[in-house]
Amino acid sequence: MPIDIIGKSAAQLSDTSARSKTQQADDATKPAGRSDNSAPADSTDTVSLTRTATTLQQMERHLESVPVVDLKHVREVRDQLEHGTFKINPARVAIKLLNLEFGLNLQAA
C-alpha cells in the first residue's frame, strides 16, 4: 500500500521509515497464521478519477500556461497614459464601483 508523502518533512518521512522497519521486525517474530492486517498480502489498491476530476486536471494544466496579466493590454494603457490619450468612461467606472459594492454587501450578509 502506498504511503502519502505530500506535505511531510524529511524528518517525518525518515520517522515513518523507521517505524515501518520496526513493524516488519515485529511481524517476523509473530507466529505463522496470525496477522493484524485485514487485507491479503497480494491485494492491490486502485484509484480511478471521475470524468469531472479529469476535466478539472486538464483545465488546471491549461490555466498554468495562460499568463495572469495581459501584457499587450498593459502596454496599450501605459502608452495611452503617457501620451494623454487614455479616455475614462465615467458611466463604466460608476457601474463597476456599484457592482463591487453590491458584491461586497452580499458577502457581508
Secondary structure by P-SEA (a helix, b strand, c coil): cccccccccaaaaaaaaaaaaaaaaaaaacccccccccccccbbbbbbbcaaaaaaaaaaaaaaaccccaaaaaaaaaaaaaaccccccaaaaaaaaaaaaaaaaaaac
